[in-house]
Amino acid sequence: MLSISNLTYRIGARVLLDDTGVAVNAGHRVGLVGRNGTGKTTLLRLITGELSPAEGVIDIPKRWQVGITSQEAPHGPRSLIDTVIAADRELMSLMAEAETATDPERIGAIHTRLADKQAHTANARAAVILAGLGFDEAAQQKPCDDYSGGWRMRVALAGLLFTQPDLLLLDEPTNHLDLEATIWLEDYLRTYPGTILLVSHDRGLLNRAVDEILHLENGKMTLYRGGYDRFEETRRMRIEQNEKARAKQNARRAEIEGFVARFRAKATKAKQAQSRLKMLERMQPIAEHHEEGSISLMFPAPEQLSPPLYSMDKVVIGYDGKAVLRDLGLRLDTDDRIALLGANGNGKSTLVKLLAGRLEPMSGEVSKSGKLRVGYFAQHQSEELDMNATPVIEMQRRRPQDSETSLRSHLGRFGFGQQKALTKISSLSGGEKARLLFALMTVTKPHILLLDEPTNHLDMDSRQALAQAINAFEGAVVLISHDPHVIELTVDRFWLVEGGKVRTFDGDMDDYRAHLLGTSNSFRKPSSDGRGDKGVDRKEERRRAAERRNALGPLKKRIEQAEKDVNKLEAERTKLKHAMSDPKLYGKDVGKLLDLQKQLGVIEKSLSKAEEAWVTLQEEWEQSQIPEQQVSNG
């Protein structure tokens, strides 16, 4: 058992973990969740002994081996399979000693231990793990140095899984994985023989791979049974019960205080009043629950274009004269919500670059409207940001013709209030940088959103907000993501990219999961009445999302009109102020000056009303998102 008691850890004056504890039974798989910055990674480092607590005890059985995800990618001339096997240092040491040992008793002990560690199956086990994480047999024999940092981080994860520690500490293990490797890892962890503590923002992983959720909030740890969905439901019920108890306590407190106020001075009631005062002192106040502000995202609505938005016929694409994808005959319309499936290296990002106009076709025909605007998100774009600039400055560089007011209002759609909009980008979190990229890519009101792994640095709430924003968007969406939950919430079509081709995949995520794991030879068919089938349920959810987009369309148009009104009035005010700066007005032309001042007064009042109307509509939009979030959380 992993036992943590009275744990306190501080960073400067800030208390990250406050006299808290938990007990995790051997063999249990636990998801560790909490908002960014609450101390999840810190807790893992405390468990490994890398950090020391201010107070408290972390007790781990002495015989347990503890393993944690590495922050450094392996490198060197060794093959991938040898690198993975070398991660088990005891195995490597025993195998080396077996070559030189001469004492019969020691030789016997070595071979007994090698048998316990199943040394004879080491190559096979390492190969299975590497294959699951996306390396075929040929790739496993190549040197580690042949691969990029992201792929070598997969090798690091493979080495950790190969050592099979008794306590497996995983910190965002899917960050460097594609969807296919994520699905394999999920299945692998479900049958892992040891104890797992898993930090992840992947709801699907936390629903299917763990049997308990450890929630870290306000310095305290609370353990819940079940996966993430059940945790959310149970926690919401606890909060509601807490609020009811708090309201009841406050009513009782007011009643007692009223009695004391009325009878404290009366000799006949003084004793009862004193008794009630002591009752108040003993009454421990029930703390009010404070939920941190939720994230809201809103992609602006594009102008309508005649279909198709984009089409291609017999297109071939690749690099340096070498084809990656051939014979592409695809089409995108306004209402398309498409996820690209297929392992990394098969050409998903190459296809997205073609759609984004970042890559020209080698042959074939591409047709698109001359007015088509495309918003393209790729995680590497965060490296292109000026770390010394602010979000407002980055926006002004991209859109110098737009007013600062319109750019600030656009940033507000993505959670950048006045203070955050003026914060240096170097000080933003990974999730905030991702939201800034969303803002930058949509400032032109694109007709198509191309999202290549948009969730990497987003926490659970931000992923939920992204899914809602995609569902509310009135244009087309093409999505690459390793988060099956986001895919399931937002898309209704799949394109499978493999073998140099792109074809339609007729099924849902459950079908694709079964296809990858080899547990089904054919796709499931919906039941005759349409009930009890997850695919049908998700289609119904997406149908409701489409209805919701239509219902919210008028509100979005009112918000956009309000923005235009504010921008127009801002421009008029700037023009008037410029005219009033003419020194000639302050000589003979006093009448014109007074007239300009009157006009400015009218503009100021109109601008104030327009800004108030815009803020009211924004609040109405945010409120319209709440029911959907509550339904999805339930």
C-alpha positions in Angstrom: 0.0 0.0 0.0 1.1 3.6 -0.8 0.3 5.6 2.4 0.5 9.3 2.6 -0.3 11.1 5.9 -0.2 14.7 7.2 1.6 15.8 4.0 2.5 19.5 3.7 4.6 21.1 1.0 5.3 24.7 0.4 6.8 26.7 -2.5 7.9 30.0 -0.8 4.9 31.3 1.1 2.4 29.3 -1.0 1.1 26.1 0.6 0.7 23.6 -2.2 -0.2 20.5 -0.1 -1.8 21.3 3.3 -1.7 18.5 5.9 -3.3 16.0 3.6 -3.1 12.3 3.1 -4.4 9.3 1.2 -4.0 5.5 1.1 -3.7 3.7 -2.3 -4.1 -0.1 -2.1 -1.7 -2.4 -3.9 -2.8 -3.2 -7.4 -5.2 -0.2 -7.7 -5.1 2.1 -10.7 -5.7 5.7 -9.7 -6.1 8.8 -11.8 -4.6 12.0 -10.2 -6.6 15.0 -11.3 -6.9 18.7 -10.5 -6.5 22.1 -12.1 -3.1 23.1 -13.5 -0.8 24.3 -10.8 -2.5 22.4 -7.9 0.6 20.2 -7.3 0.0 17.0 -9.2 3.5 16.7 -10.6 4.9 17.9 -7.3 3.1 15.0 -5.5 4.7 12.5 -7.9 8.2 13.9 -7.2 7.5 13.8 -3.5 6.6 10.1 -3.8 9.9 9.3 -5.7 11.9 11.2 -3.1 13.1 13.8 -5.6 11.5 16.5 -3.3 11.2 16.5 0.5 8.0 17.5 2.3 7.9 20.2 5.0 5.9 17.8 7.1 4.2 14.4 6.8 5.1 10.8 5.9 5.1 9.0 2.6 5.3 5.2 3.2 6.0 2.8 0.4 6.7 -0.9 0.9 10.5 -1.5 0.9 10.2 -4.2 -1.7 8.4 -2.0 -4.2 10.2 -0.7 -7.2 9.0 2.8 -8.2 9.1 4.1 -11.8 8.1 7.5 -13.1 7.9 9.0 -16.6 11.1 10.5 -17.7 11.5 14.2 -18.6 14.5 13.4 -20.8 14.5 11.5 -24.1 17.0 8.7 -24.5 19.7 9.0 -27.1 22.7 7.2 -28.5 23.7 4.6 -31.1 21.8 1.7 -29.5 18.8 0.3 -31.3 15.4 1.1 -29.9 14.8 -2.4 -28.7 18.2 -2.5 -26.9 17.5 0.9 -25.4 14.2 -0.4 -24.0 15.7 -3.5 -22.5 18.6 -1.5 -21.0 16.0 0.5 -19.0 15.8 -2.5 -16.7 19.2 -2.0 -15.0 18.8 -5.1 -12.7 18.2 -7.3 -15.8 21.2 -5.8 -17.6 23.4 -6.2 -14.5 22.4 -9.9 -14.0 22.9 -10.7 -17.7 26.4 -9.2 -17.6 27.3 -11.0 -14.3 26.1 -14.3 -15.7 28.8 -14.1 -18.3 31.6 -13.7 -15.7 30.4 -15.4 -12.5 32.4 -18.5 -11.4 30.9 -19.3 -7.9 28.3 -22.0 -8.4 26.0 -20.6 -5.7 26.1 -17.2 -7.2 25.5 -18.6 -10.7 22.4 -20.4 -9.4 21.1 -17.2 -7.7 21.7 -15.2 -10.9 19.8 -17.7 -13.0 17.0 -18.0 -10.5 16.5 -14.2 -10.5 16.8 -14.1 -14.3 14.0 -16.7 -14.5 11.9 -14.6 -12.1 12.4 -11.6 -14.3 11.5 -13.6 -17.4 14.8 -12.7 -19.1 14.1 -15.2 -21.9 11.1 -13.2 -23.0 12.8 -9.8 -22.7 13.1 -9.2 -26.5 9.6 -10.3 -27.2 8.1 -8.1 -24.4 10.1 -5.1 -25.5 9.0 -5.6 -29.1 5.3 -5.8 -28.1 5.5 -2.5 -26.2 7.4 -0.7 -28.9 5.0 -1.9 -31.5 2.0 -0.7 -29.4 3.7 2.7 -29.2 4.0 3.0 -33.0 7.4 1.3 -33.9 7.3 -1.5 -36.4 9.9 -4.3 -36.5 12.2 -2.4 -38.8 12.0 0.8 -36.8 12.9 -1.1 -33.6 16.3 -2.0 -35.0 17.3 1.6 -35.9 19.5 3.7 -33.6 17.8 5.9 -31.1 19.6 9.0 -32.6 17.7 8.5 -35.8 14.5 9.8 -34.2 13.2 13.2 -33.2 12.7 14.2 -29.6 8.9 13.3 -29.6 9.5 9.8 -30.9 12.4 9.2 -28.4 10.0 10.2 -25.6 7.9 7.3 -26.7 11.0 5.1 -26.3 11.4 6.5 -22.8 7.9 5.5 -22.0 8.4 2.0 -23.5 11.5 1.6 -21.3 9.5 2.5 -18.2 6.6 0.1 -19.1 9.2 -2.7 -19.8 10.7 -2.4 -16.3 7.2 -3.0 -14.9 7.7 -1.2 -11.6 5.4 -2.1 -8.6 4.4 1.6 -8.4 4.0 3.2 -11.9 3.8 7.0 -11.8 2.7 8.4 -15.1 2.7 12.2 -15.7 0.7 13.0 -18.9 2.0 9.9 -20.7 -0.1 10.6 -23.9 1.5 14.0 -24.6 3.9 12.6 -27.2 1.5 9.9 -28.5 -0.9 9.8 -31.4 -4.5 8.5 -31.1 -3.5 4.9 -32.1 -0.7 4.7 -29.4 -3.0 6.3 -26.9 -5.6 3.6 -27.5 -3.0 0.9 -27.1 -1.7 2.4 -23.9 -5.2 2.6 -22.5 -5.7 -1.1 -23.1 -2.2 -1.9 -21.7 -2.8 0.0 -18.4 -6.2 -1.7 -17.9 -4.4 -5.0 -17.2 -1.2 -3.7 -15.6 -0.3 -5.9 -12.7 1.1 -3.2 -10.4 -0.2 0.0 -8.8 -0.7 3.0 -11.0 -0.9 6.7 -10.2 -1.7 8.5 -13.5 -1.8 12.3 -14.1 -3.8 13.0 -17.3 -6.3 15.4 -18.9 -7.6 12.6 -21.2 -11.1 11.9 -20.0 -11.3 8.7 -22.0 -8.1 7.3 -20.5 -9.4 8.2 -17.0 -12.7 6.5 -17.6 -11.3 3.3 -19.0 -7.9 2.7 -17.5 -8.3 3.5 -13.8 -10.7 2.4 -11.1 -10.3 5.4 -8.7 -9.8 9.1 -9.0 -7.6 11.1 -6.6 -8.7 14.8 -6.7 -6.2 17.5 -5.6 -7.9 20.8 -4.7 -7.1 23.6 -2.3 -4.1 21.6 -1.0 -6.3 18.6 0.0 -6.5 15.1 -1.6 -9.9 13.3 -1.9 -10.2 9.7 -3.2 -13.3 8.8 -5.3 -14.2 5.3 -6.6 -14.8 4.8 -10.3 -13.6 6.6 -13.4 -13.7 10.3 -14.2 -17.3 10.6 -15.2 -18.4 9.0 -11.9 -16.0 11.2 -10.0 -17.5 14.4 -11.6 -21.0 13.2 -10.7 -20.1 12.2 -7.1 -18.2 15.5 -6.5 -21.1 17.5 -7.9 -23.4 15.8 -5.5 -21.0 16.4 -2.6 -20.9 20.1 -3.4 -24.6 20.3 -3.6 -25.0 18.5 -0.3 -22.3 20.8 1.2 -24.2 23.9 0.0 -27.5 22.7 1.4 -25.8 21.9 4.8 -24.1 25.3 4.8 -27.4 27.1 4.1 -29.1 25.1 6.9 -26.3 25.9 9.3 -26.4 29.6 8.4 -30.2 29.7 9.0 -29.7 28.0 12.4 -26.8 30.4 13.2 -29.1 33.4 12.3 -31.9 32.0 14.5 -29.5 31.6 17.5 -28.0 35.0 17.0 -31.5 36.5 16.9 -32.4 34.7 20.2 -29.2 36.0 21.9 -29.8 39.6 20.6 -33.4 39.6 22.0 -32.9 38.0 25.4 -29.3 38.5 26.4 -30.2 41.5 28.6 -33.2 39.8 30.3 -32.3 38.1 33.6 -34.8 35.3 33.1 -33.3 34.4 29.7 -29.6 35.2 30.4 -28.7 31.6 31.1 -30.3 30.4 27.8 -28.6 33.2 25.9 -25.2 32.2 27.3 -25.9 28.6 26.4 -26.7 29.5 22.8 -23.5 31.6 22.6 -21.5 28.5 23.5 -23.5 26.6 21.0 -22.4 29.1 18.3 -18.7 28.8 19.4 -18.9 25.0 19.0 -20.6 25.3 15.6 -17.8 24.7 13.0 -18.6 26.8 9.9 -19.1 24.9 6.7 -16.9 26.4 4.0 -18.5 27.8 0.9 -17.3 26.1 -2.2 -15.5 28.4 -4.7 -15.1 27.1 -8.2 -12.4 28.7 -10.3 -13.6 30.6 -13.3 -14.4 28.4 -16.3 -12.8 28.9 -19.7 -15.0 30.0 -22.6 -13.9 29.8 -26.2 -15.8 31.1 -29.2 -14.7 30.9 -32.8 -16.2 33.8 -34.9 -18.7 32.9 -37.6 -17.4 33.0 -41.2 -19.2 34.5 -44.2 -21.2 32.0 -46.2 -19.6 30.5 -49.3 -21.1 28.3 -51.9 -20.2 24.6 -51.6 -17.9 22.9 -51.9 -15.4 24.9 -49.8 -12.5 22.7 -51.0 -12.2 19.8 -53.4 -9.4 17.8 -54.9 -9.2 15.3 -57.7 -6.3 12.8 -58.3 -4.0 14.8 -56.1 -0.5 13.6 -55.1 1.4 15.3 -52.3 4.8 14.8 -50.7 8.2 16.3 -50.2 11.3 16.7 -52.4 9.7 14.8 -55.2 8.7 11.8 -53.1 5.0 11.1 -52.8 3.5 10.7 -49.3 -0.2 10.5 -50.3 -1.6 9.6 -53.8 -4.8 9.7 -55.7 -6.6 12.0 -53.3 -10.2 12.7 -54.3 -11.7 14.6 -51.3 -14.3 17.3 -50.6 -15.0 19.7 -47.8 -18.4 21.4 -47.2 -19.4 23.9 -44.5 -21.1 21.4 -42.2 -18.3 18.8 -42.3 -16.8 17.7 -39.0 -14.0 15.3 -39.9 -11.3 13.5 -37.8 -8.2 12.1 -39.4 -7.3 8.7 -38.2 -4.0 6.8 -38.8 -0.7 6.3 -37.0 1.9 9.1 -37.0 4.1 9.1 -40.1 1.2 8.1 -42.4 0.6 11.6 -43.7 -2.2 13.2 -41.6 -0.2 16.4 -41.0 0.9 16.4 -44.6 -2.8 16.4 -45.7 -3.6 19.2 -43.3 -0.7 21.3 -44.7 -2.2 20.9 -48.2 -5.6 22.1 -46.9 -3.9 25.0 -45.2 -2.1 26.1 -48.3 1.3 25.3 -46.7 2.1 22.6 -49.3 1.5 22.6 -53.0 0.3 19.4 -54.8 2.8 17.5 -56.9 0.0 16.7 -59.4 -3.7 16.6 -59.6 -6.4 19.3 -59.4 -7.4 21.4 -56.4 -10.5 23.6 -56.4 -11.5 26.2 -53.8 -13.2 29.6 -53.6 -11.0 32.6 -54.1 -12.6 34.0 -50.9 -11.8 30.9 -48.8 -10.1 31.6 -45.5 -8.4 28.8 -43.5 -7.5 28.8 -39.8 -4.6 26.4 -39.1 -3.4 25.3 -35.7 -0.3 23.2 -35.2 1.4 22.8 -31.8 4.9 23.8 -33.1 3.5 27.3 -33.9 3.9 28.2 -30.2 7.7 28.2 -30.9 7.1 30.9 -33.5 5.6 33.3 -30.9 7.6 36.3 -29.7 8.1 35.5 -26.0 8.8 39.1 -25.2 5.6 40.4 -26.8 2.1 40.4 -25.3 -1.0 38.8 -26.9 -2.2 42.3 -28.0 1.1 43.0 -29.7 1.1 39.6 -31.5 -2.5 40.4 -32.7 -1.5 43.9 -33.9 1.4 42.5 -35.9 -0.9 40.1 -37.7 -3.7 42.6 -38.1 -2.2 46.1 -38.2 -5.3 47.4 -39.9 -7.6 46.5 -37.0 -8.3 48.7 -34.0 -6.9 47.7 -30.6 -10.5 47.5 -29.3 -11.5 44.9 -31.9 -8.4 42.9 -31.3 -8.9 43.0 -27.5 -12.6 41.9 -28.0 -11.4 39.0 -30.1 -8.8 38.0 -27.5 -11.6 38.1 -24.9 -13.4 35.3 -26.8 -10.4 33.1 -25.8 -10.2 34.0 -22.1 -7.7 36.9 -22.4 -9.1 39.6 -20.2 -7.4 43.0 -19.8 -4.6 41.8 -17.6 -3.8 38.6 -19.5 -3.9 40.5 -22.8 -1.0 42.6 -21.6 1.0 39.7 -20.0 4.3 38.7 -21.7 3.9 35.5 -23.7 6.9 34.0 -21.9 4.8 34.2 -18.7 1.8 32.3 -20.2 1.2 28.7 -19.4 1.1 26.1 -22.2 -2.7 26.1 -22.2 -2.8 29.9 -22.5 -0.3 29.8 -25.4 -2.6 27.3 -27.1 -5.6 29.6 -26.6 -3.6 32.5 -28.0 -2.9 30.4 -31.1 -6.6 29.8 -31.4 -7.2 33.5 -31.3 -4.5 34.2 -33.9 -5.7 31.6 -36.3 -9.4 32.8 -36.2 -8.9 36.6 -36.3 -9.7 36.5 -40.1 -13.0 34.6 -39.5 -11.9 31.4 -41.4 -14.3 29.1 -43.2 -12.3 26.0 -42.3 -10.6 25.2 -39.0 -7.6 22.8 -39.3 -6.7 21.6 -35.8 -3.5 19.4 -35.5 -3.3 18.1 -31.9 -4.9 21.2 -30.3 -5.4 19.6 -26.9 -1.7 18.9 -25.9 -1.5 21.6 -23.2 -5.2 22.0 -22.4 -6.6 20.9 -19.1 -9.9 19.1 -18.8 -12.1 22.3 -18.6 -10.3 23.8 -21.6 -10.8 20.7 -23.6 -14.5 20.8 -22.8 -14.6 24.4 -23.8 -12.8 23.6 -27.1 -15.3 20.9 -27.9 -18.2 23.3 -27.3 -16.5 26.0 -29.5 -16.0 23.4 -32.3 -19.7 22.4 -32.1 -20.8 26.0 -32.1 -18.6 26.9 -35.1 -20.5 27.5 -38.4 -17.7 26.4 -40.7 -15.9 23.1 -41.5 -13.5 21.4 -39.1 -10.7 18.9 -39.8 -9.3 17.5 -36.5 -6.2 15.5 -35.6 -6.2 14.5 -31.9 -5.0 11.8 -29.5 -7.9 12.6 -27.2 -10.8 10.2 -28.2 -13.2 12.0 -26.0 -12.8 15.3 -27.9 -13.1 13.4 -31.2 -16.3 11.7 -30.0 -17.9 15.0 -28.9 -17.1 16.9 -32.1 -16.9 14.9 -35.3 -19.3 12.8 -37.4 -17.0 11.6 -40.2 -13.6 9.9 -40.3 -10.9 9.8 -42.9 -8.4 7.0 -42.4 -4.9 7.9 -43.6 -2.7 4.9 -44.2 -0.7 3.1 -46.9 -0.3 6.3 -49.0 -4.1 6.7 -49.3 -7.0 8.4 -47.7 -10.3 6.7 -47.4 -13.5 7.0 -45.4 -13.7 4.9 -42.2 -17.3 3.7 -41.8 -17.6 3.4 -38.0 -17.2 5.3 -34.7 -14.4 5.5 -32.2 -15.4 2.2 -30.5 -15.2 0.5 -33.9 -11.8 2.1 -34.5 -10.6 1.1 -31.1 -11.7 -2.5 -31.8 -10.1 -2.4 -35.2 -6.7 -1.3 -33.7 -6.8 -3.9 -30.9 -7.9 -6.7 -33.2 -11.0 -7.5 -31.1 -13.5 -7.2 -34.0 -13.5 -8.4 -37.6 -16.4 -6.2 -38.6 -18.0 -3.0 -37.6 -20.9 -3.1 -35.2 -24.3 -2.5 -36.7 -26.8 -0.2 -34.9 -29.7 -2.0 -33.2 -33.0 -1.9 -35.0 -34.6 0.6 -32.5 -31.4 2.7 -32.2 -31.2 2.3 -28.4 -28.3 0.9 -26.4 -25.7 1.8 -29.1 -23.0 4.3 -28.2 -22.5 5.2 -31.9 -26.2 6.1 -32.2 -26.0 8.1 -28.9 -23.1 10.1 -30.2 -24.9 10.8 -33.5 -27.8 12.1 -31.5 -25.4 14.3 -29.5 -23.9 15.7 -32.6 -27.4 16.3 -34.1 -28.3 18.2 -31.0 -25.0 20.1 -31.3 -25.9 21.1 -34.9 -29.4 22.3 -33.7 -27.6 24.2 -31.0 -25.3 25.9 -33.5 -28.4 27.0 -35.5 -30.2 28.2 -32.4 -27.1 30.3 -31.3 -26.5 31.6 -34.7 -28.6 34.8 -34.3 -26.9 35.5 -30.9 -23.5 35.2 -32.5 -24.5 37.6 -35.3 -25.8 40.1 -32.7 -22.4 39.8 -30.9 -20.5 40.4 -34.1 -22.8 43.4 -35.0 -22.2 44.8 -31.5 -18.4 44.5 -32.1 -18.7 46.3 -35.4 -20.7 49.1 -33.7 -18.0 49.5 -31.1 -15.2 49.5 -33.7 -17.1 52.1 -35.8 -17.7 54.4 -32.9 -14.0 54.0 -31.8 -12.9 55.1 -35.2 -15.2 58.1 -35.2 -14.0 59.1 -31.7 -10.3 58.8 -32.9 -11.2 60.9 -36.0 -12.8 63.6 -33.8 -9.9 63.7 -31.3 -7.5 64.1 -34.2 -9.5 67.0 -35.7 -9.6 68.6 -32.2 -5.9 68.5 -32.0 -5.6 71.2 -34.8 -4.1 74.3 -33.1 -6.1 76.6 -35.5 -9.3 75.6 -33.7 -8.1 77.3 -30.5 -7.8 80.7 -32.2 -10.5 82.2 -34.3 -12.6 79.0 -35.0 -14.1 78.5 -31.5 -17.5 77.7 -33.0 -16.2 74.7 -34.9 -14.3 73.6 -31.7 -17.6 73.7 -29.7 -19.4 71.7 -32.4 -16.6 69.1 -32.4 -16.8 68.8 -28.6 -20.6 68.3 -28.8 -20.1 65.6 -31.4 -17.4 63.9 -29.2 -19.8 64.0 -26.2 -22.5 62.2 -28.3 -20.0 59.7 -29.6 -18.7 59.0 -26.1 -22.2 58.3 -24.8 -23.0 56.1 -27.8 -19.8 54.2 -27.4 -20.5 53.6 -23.7 -23.9 52.2 -24.6 -22.5 50.1 -27.4 -19.8 48.6 -25.2 -22.4 47.8 -22.5 -24.5 46.1 -25.1 -21.6 44.1 -26.3 -20.6 43.0 -22.8 -24.3 42.0 -22.1 -24.4 39.9 -25.2 -21.0 38.2 -24.3 -22.4 37.3 -20.9 -25.5 35.9 -22.6 -23.3 33.8 -24.8 -21.3 32.5 -21.8 -24.6 31.6 -20.0 -25.8 29.7 -23.1 -22.7 27.4 -22.8 -23.4 26.4 -19.2 -26.3 23.9 -19.7 -24.3 22.0 -22.3 -21.3 21.7 -20.0 -23.5 20.6 -17.1 -25.1 17.9 -19.4 -21.8 16.7 -20.6 -20.4 16.6 -17.1 -23.3 14.5 -15.9 
